[in-house]
Amino acid sequence: MRPFLLAFLALAPAFAGAARAQQAPAREAVIANDTDGILQELYVFRPGAGDGPDRLGSGVLPPRAMLRVPLGRVRECGFEARAVFEGGEEMRRRFDACRNPRVAFAETGPRRAVEVVNGSDRVLRELYLAPAGSRPGRARDWGADRLGSATVAVGESFRLRLRGTTACSFDIRAVYDDDEAEIRERQDLCRSPRLAFGDPDQPLREATVSNRGRRTLRELYARPAGSEGWGADRLGAEVVPARGEFRLRLRGRGCAFDLRAVYEDSREEVQRGLDLCASGAASFGLPVVSDSGGRRVTLVNGFSRTVQQAFLSPADADDWGEDVLGDAVIAPGARQAVTLQGGCQADLRIVFDTDAAEERRDIDICALGTIALRPGWTIDPLVAPAAEPRGPQPGSIRLRNAAGLPVVELYADPPGNKRGADRLGRTVLGAGEVMDFAPPEGPEQCLADLVAVFRNGRELALPDTDLCAGREVVLQ
């Protein structure tokens, strides 16, 4: 009996501790973010212990928001909370979870609001403030980016709050999305709590950029006509879908600008010397051959008048749809490749530069492939023009000018190299014409950045083109 009693007495403290643990209440902390900043990390732990896991996980606690944090079943009341805000600023609070589980992170000391206005034509990406004249003779310590994860778009404003400082004079550093920085020294933010970036003396030009093609426009660059470098992508995180538009804002004393568009397949198009004051608009992209089953037919203009528009629609469609020529025209004697999304039977309507129109129904474009537009074509049997050679010469490509303007310059240089000599010399590649083009440096250098320049200055860039591929390349 005595051994049993001794064993029971030895185990009694353990049983008592387990009973007390089961009776311990479930505790929690209520975290309140009473600041104007985003709380990015939160740690709640016993004083003297490690921080433990971030209680926010992959989330954040926005300004003026609250969060309940479970602390488990514990009898202890004393805890510590550490908050890390956007920009790296930290706050710590000790609290009694038994008496008052609410933990408020609030700003102390003076607080001022400063309005940041982006009057430039670029996105304001970063903003830094440092006490005026700080650390003379040494590199200025700008501290954290005051915008955090935010940016200030063109024409937009941002409300910046300065906390815990009575200083008025600051040095300001603004960084745009093209990495160009602007520094202003000794700005008195007490007297004038407004920071406006951009030269207000330079007028703001606005233009509507239209994507007339069927590919997404991924990047857009702009610069004063003839200047060096393209700067930052004006679209930022946006894209311009097929048939979409984008409102472009530029600052400059002049009206002439160069624009460069890059499509989703990395093809490029450059337009130089555009007068945005006169037109207020720019269009990129022409209809291209579809990668998903579009049927292609070539129209050859045998009239003495220019074909200004062409409408090609399935024979069972209720309307003509859009002009398949886009911005192109078909000059007398020229040819233009167009695409039909649908079956073989199609209706075709052409409109001349005199606004006169002709049309023909139920054309089998799969059987014909090429349509000769000439007097009587609407009623006479359709006859295809004389066939061209079946393919380009071995070790070359065939360039077909499907645009409405001649190609006056052609460049083919090793990928990444500067632009070399014009490969056309004194010749041109007329609208609707074809030519076989072999690598200028010989068959050992097949890969080249190909650039075609049309008579109106528009450029078509085809990077990393295989000049030995033995295929046809359409310039449009």
C-alpha positions in Angstrom: 0.0 0.0 0.0 2.8 2.4 0.9 4.6 2.1 -2.5 1.3 2.8 -4.3 0.7 5.9 -2.1 4.2 7.2 -2.8 3.8 6.8 -6.6 0.5 8.6 -6.5 2.0 11.5 -4.5 4.9 11.7 -7.1 2.5 12.0 -10.0 0.0 14.4 -8.4 1.9 17.7 -9.4 1.8 16.6 -13.1 -1.9 15.9 -12.9 -2.5 19.2 -11.3 -0.4 21.1 -13.9 -2.4 19.5 -16.7 -5.7 20.4 -15.1 -4.5 24.0 -14.7 -3.5 24.1 -18.4 -6.9 22.8 -19.4 -8.5 25.5 -17.3 -6.4 28.4 -18.8 -8.6 30.7 -20.9 -8.1 31.2 -24.7 -6.5 34.6 -25.1 -6.2 36.9 -28.1 -4.8 40.3 -29.0 -6.7 42.9 -31.0 -4.2 44.8 -33.2 -5.3 48.2 -34.4 -3.4 50.0 -37.2 -4.2 53.7 -36.4 -1.5 55.0 -38.7 -1.6 56.2 -42.3 0.8 53.5 -43.4 0.5 49.8 -44.4 1.5 47.4 -41.7 3.5 44.7 -43.5 4.8 42.4 -40.7 3.4 41.7 -37.2 5.0 39.7 -34.4 3.4 38.9 -31.0 5.5 37.1 -28.4 6.4 36.8 -24.7 8.9 39.4 -23.6 12.4 38.1 -23.7 11.4 35.3 -26.2 12.0 35.2 -29.9 9.7 37.0 -32.3 8.2 33.9 -33.7 6.3 33.8 -37.0 4.9 36.8 -38.8 1.2 36.8 -37.7 0.1 38.4 -41.0 1.6 35.7 -43.2 1.4 36.8 -46.8 -1.2 39.5 -46.0 -0.9 43.1 -44.8 -3.0 45.3 -42.4 -4.2 48.4 -44.1 -4.4 51.9 -42.4 -7.3 52.2 -39.9 -7.9 48.4 -39.9 -8.0 45.9 -37.0 -6.9 42.3 -36.7 -7.6 39.6 -34.0 -4.5 37.5 -33.2 -5.1 34.3 -31.1 -2.5 33.8 -28.4 -3.6 30.3 -27.3 -4.6 29.0 -23.9 -2.1 30.5 -21.6 -2.2 31.9 -18.0 0.5 34.5 -18.7 -0.8 38.0 -19.4 2.3 40.0 -20.5 3.1 40.1 -24.2 5.0 42.3 -26.7 4.0 43.2 -30.3 6.4 44.4 -33.0 5.0 46.0 -36.1 7.0 46.6 -39.3 5.5 49.2 -41.7 6.0 49.8 -45.4 9.3 51.6 -45.8 10.9 49.7 -42.8 9.7 51.8 -39.9 9.1 49.7 -36.7 6.9 50.2 -33.6 6.8 48.1 -30.4 4.2 47.8 -27.8 4.0 45.9 -24.5 0.5 45.0 -23.3 -1.4 43.0 -20.7 -3.6 40.5 -22.6 -5.7 39.8 -19.5 -6.6 43.4 -18.7 -6.6 45.1 -22.1 -5.9 43.0 -25.2 -6.2 45.9 -27.6 -2.8 47.1 -29.0 -2.9 50.3 -31.0 -0.1 51.4 -33.3 -0.6 55.1 -33.7 1.6 58.0 -34.9 3.0 60.3 -32.3 4.4 63.8 -32.5 3.6 66.4 -35.2 2.1 65.3 -38.5 1.8 67.3 -41.8 0.3 66.4 -45.1 2.1 67.3 -48.4 0.4 67.1 -51.8 2.7 65.5 -54.5 1.5 66.4 -58.0 3.0 64.7 -61.1 2.7 67.3 -63.9 5.4 65.5 -66.0 4.7 63.1 -68.8 6.3 60.1 -67.0 5.2 58.0 -64.0 6.7 59.1 -60.7 8.1 55.9 -59.3 10.0 56.9 -56.1 10.2 59.9 -53.8 12.8 60.6 -51.1 13.0 63.3 -48.5 16.0 64.3 -46.4 16.6 67.2 -44.0 17.9 70.2 -46.0 21.7 70.3 -46.2 22.1 67.1 -44.1 25.5 65.5 -43.9 27.4 68.3 -45.7 30.4 67.1 -47.7 29.2 63.5 -47.6 26.7 61.4 -49.6 23.2 62.3 -48.7 21.2 59.6 -46.9 17.8 59.7 -48.6 16.2 57.1 -46.4 13.2 55.0 -47.5 11.1 55.7 -50.6 8.1 57.7 -49.3 5.8 56.3 -51.9 6.3 52.7 -50.8 4.6 50.4 -53.3 2.6 53.3 -54.8 3.4 55.3 -57.9 2.0 58.6 -59.1 0.7 58.4 -62.7 0.9 61.3 -65.2 -1.5 64.0 -64.1 -2.3 62.4 -60.7 -1.5 63.4 -57.2 -0.4 61.6 -54.0 -1.0 62.7 -50.4 2.2 62.3 -48.4 2.2 62.5 -44.6 5.2 63.5 -42.6 5.3 62.2 -39.1 7.3 62.9 -36.0 9.3 65.9 -37.3 9.1 69.7 -36.8 11.5 70.4 -39.6 10.2 72.5 -42.6 13.1 72.5 -45.0 13.8 69.3 -47.0 15.9 68.2 -50.0 13.7 66.2 -52.4 14.6 63.5 -54.8 12.1 62.2 -57.4 12.8 59.2 -59.6 10.7 58.5 -62.7 10.0 55.2 -64.4 12.8 55.8 -66.9 15.2 56.0 -64.0 15.8 59.7 -64.5 16.1 61.5 -61.2 15.1 65.1 -60.3 16.6 66.8 -57.1 15.2 69.9 -55.5 17.0 71.4 -52.5 15.7 73.4 -49.5 12.0 73.1 -50.1 10.0 74.7 -47.3 7.1 72.3 -46.9 5.6 74.4 -44.0 5.2 77.4 -46.1 4.2 75.5 -49.3 3.0 71.9 -48.5 2.8 71.1 -52.2 5.4 69.4 -54.5 4.7 69.7 -58.2 7.0 67.9 -60.6 7.3 68.6 -64.3 8.1 71.8 -66.1 4.8 73.8 -66.2 6.3 76.1 -68.9 6.3 73.2 -71.4 2.9 72.6 -72.8 1.3 69.2 -72.3 0.5 67.4 -75.6 -2.1 64.7 -75.7 -2.7 62.2 -78.5 -4.9 59.2 -78.9 -2.8 56.2 -80.0 -4.9 53.5 -81.8 -3.9 49.9 -82.3 -5.5 49.1 -85.7 -3.9 45.7 -86.0 -4.9 42.3 -84.6 -1.9 41.9 -82.2 -1.7 43.4 -78.7 0.6 46.4 -78.5 2.9 45.6 -75.6 5.1 48.7 -75.3 5.0 52.3 -76.5 7.9 54.8 -76.6 7.9 58.5 -77.4 10.6 61.2 -77.8 11.0 64.6 -79.4 11.6 64.1 -83.1 15.2 63.3 -83.9 16.4 63.0 -80.3 18.5 60.1 -79.0 17.1 57.3 -76.8 13.6 56.2 -76.3 13.2 56.4 -72.5 10.7 54.5 -70.6 7.7 52.5 -71.9 4.8 54.9 -71.8 2.3 52.1 -71.3 3.8 51.1 -68.0 1.8 48.1 -66.8 -0.9 48.6 -69.5 -1.2 47.1 -72.9 -3.3 48.2 -75.9 -5.4 45.3 -77.2 -6.2 44.9 -80.9 -8.6 47.7 -82.0 -7.9 49.4 -78.6 -6.7 53.0 -77.8 -4.4 54.6 -75.3 -4.2 58.3 -74.3 -0.6 59.5 -74.6 0.5 62.6 -72.7 3.8 64.3 -73.6 5.4 67.5 -72.5 7.5 69.5 -75.0 7.7 72.9 -76.7 7.7 71.3 -80.1 4.9 69.4 -81.9 6.9 66.8 -83.7 7.5 63.4 -82.0 8.9 60.0 -82.8 6.8 57.0 -81.6 7.9 53.4 -81.4 5.4 50.5 -80.8 6.4 47.0 -79.8 3.9 44.2 -80.3 3.4 41.0 -78.3 5.5 39.1 -80.8 8.3 41.6 -80.4 7.8 43.1 -83.9 8.4 46.8 -83.9 6.9 49.8 -85.8 8.4 53.3 -85.7 6.8 56.5 -86.9 9.0 59.6 -87.1 8.2 63.3 -87.1 4.5 63.0 -86.2 2.8 66.4 -85.7 0.8 65.7 -82.6 -0.4 69.3 -82.4 -2.1 69.1 -85.8 -3.5 65.6 -85.6 -3.7 64.7 -81.9 -3.7 61.0 -83.0 -1.4 58.2 -84.2 -2.3 54.7 -85.5 -0.2 51.6 -85.4 -0.7 48.2 -86.9 -2.3 46.9 -90.0 -4.3 43.7 -90.5 -2.1 40.7 -90.3 -2.5 37.1 -91.3 -4.2 35.2 -88.5 -2.4 32.4 -86.8 -5.6 30.6 -86.2 -7.0 29.5 -89.5 -7.6 32.8 -91.3 -7.8 32.4 -95.1 -5.5 34.7 -97.1 -6.3 36.2 -100.5 -4.3 38.6 -102.6 -6.0 41.5 -104.3 -4.3 42.9 -107.5 -5.5 46.4 -108.6 -5.9 46.4 -112.4 -7.8 49.7 -112.4 -6.3 53.2 -113.1 -7.8 54.4 -109.7 -6.5 53.6 -106.2 -8.5 51.2 -104.1 -9.1 53.1 -100.9 -11.0 50.4 -98.9 -11.8 46.7 -99.2 -14.4 44.7 -97.3 -14.1 40.9 -97.3 -16.8 39.0 -95.3 -18.1 35.5 -95.2 -20.9 35.0 -97.7 -23.5 34.3 -95.0 -22.6 37.4 -92.9 -25.2 40.1 -92.3 -22.8 43.0 -92.8 -19.4 43.9 -94.4 -17.4 44.2 -91.2 -14.3 46.4 -91.0 -12.0 47.6 -93.8 -9.5 44.8 -94.2 -6.9 47.2 -95.7 -6.7 49.2 -92.4 -4.4 52.2 -93.1 -3.2 50.7 -96.4 -4.4 51.4 -100.0 -3.9 49.5 -103.2 -2.4 51.7 -105.9 -2.9 51.0 -109.6 -0.9 47.9 -110.5 -0.1 47.1 -106.8 -1.3 44.1 -104.8 -2.3 43.6 -101.2 -2.7 40.5 -99.1 -5.9 40.4 -96.9 -7.4 37.8 -94.6 -10.8 36.3 -94.2 -11.8 34.8 -90.9 -14.2 32.1 -92.0 -14.8 29.6 -94.7 -14.0 29.6 -98.4 -17.1 31.5 -99.7 -16.8 35.2 -99.4 -18.3 38.5 -100.5 -15.9 41.3 -101.6 -16.6 45.0 -101.8 -14.0 47.6 -102.9 -14.2 51.4 -102.6 -12.1 53.7 -104.9 -10.6 57.0 -104.0 -13.5 58.6 -105.8 -15.9 56.9 -103.3 -17.3 54.8 -106.1 -17.7 51.1 -105.1 -18.0 47.7 -106.7 -18.8 44.3 -105.2 -19.1 40.7 -106.0 -20.7 37.8 -104.0 -19.9 34.2 -103.4 -16.2 34.1 -104.4 -14.4 30.9 -103.6 -11.2 32.3 -102.3 -9.8 28.8 -101.4 -9.9 27.9 -105.1 -8.6 31.2 -106.4 -6.2 32.6 -103.8 -5.5 35.8 -105.9 -8.2 38.1 -107.3 -7.5 40.4 -110.3 -9.6 43.6 -109.8 -10.1 45.0 -113.3 -13.0 46.4 -115.3 -15.7 43.7 -115.5 -14.4 41.7 -112.5 -17.9 41.7 -110.9 -19.5 39.7 -113.7 -16.7 38.2 -115.8 -15.1 34.9 -114.8 -12.4 35.7 -112.2 -8.9 35.0 -113.5 -5.8 35.1 -111.3 -2.8 37.1 -112.5 0.2 35.4 -113.9 1.8 33.2 -111.2 5.0 34.3 -109.5 7.9 31.9 -108.9 6.9 29.3 -106.4 9.4 30.3 -103.8 12.4 32.3 -103.0 15.9 31.4 -104.2 17.7 28.9 -101.9 19.4 30.5 -98.9 17.2 33.6 -99.1 13.8 35.0 -98.2 11.1 36.7 -100.3 10.1 40.1 -99.2 6.6 41.1 -100.2 5.6 44.7 -99.8 1.9 44.5 -98.8 1.7 48.1 -97.6 0.2 50.9 -99.7 3.6 52.7 -99.9 7.0 51.7 -101.3 9.9 50.6 -99.2 12.6 53.2 -99.7 15.3 51.8 -97.3 16.1 48.3 -96.0 18.5 47.4 -93.3 19.8 44.0 -92.3 22.4 43.9 -89.5 23.6 41.3 -87.0 21.2 41.1 -84.0 22.0 43.9 -81.5 24.4 45.8 -83.8 24.0 49.4 -84.8 22.2 50.1 -88.1 24.5 49.7 -91.1 24.2 50.4 -94.8 20.9 50.7 -96.7 20.6 47.4 -98.6 18.3 48.8 -101.3 20.7 51.5 -102.4 19.1 53.5 -105.1 16.2 51.1 -105.7 12.9 50.8 -104.0 10.5 48.0 -103.3 7.2 49.3 -104.7 3.8 48.7 -103.2 2.7 45.1 -104.0 6.1 44.1 -105.3 8.3 41.2 -104.2 12.0 40.6 -104.2 14.3 37.8 -103.0 16.8 38.9 -100.4 19.8 36.9 -99.3 22.1 37.5 -96.3 24.4 40.5 -97.2 27.3 39.0 -95.3 26.9 35.5 -96.8 25.2 32.3 -95.7 27.3 32.2 -92.5 25.3 35.2 -91.2 21.7 34.2 -91.6 20.2 35.8 -88.5 19.7 39.6 -88.8 17.6 42.5 -87.4 15.6 43.5 -90.5 14.2 47.0 -90.7 12.0 48.3 -93.6 11.5 52.1 -94.0 8.4 53.2 -96.0 8.2 56.4 -98.0 6.2 58.2 -95.2 9.0 57.5 -92.7 7.2 54.6 -90.9 9.6 51.8 -89.9 8.8 48.1 -89.6 11.3 46.2 -87.4 11.6 42.4 -87.6 14.3 41.4 -85.1 16.1 38.1 -85.3 14.9 37.3 -88.9 16.4 34.2 -90.5 17.4 35.4 -94.0 18.2 31.9 -95.1 14.8 30.4 -94.1 13.4 30.1 -97.7 10.1 31.6 -96.8 8.1 34.7 -97.6 8.1 37.7 -95.3 5.3 40.2 -95.6 6.1 43.8 -95.0 2.9 45.8 -94.0 
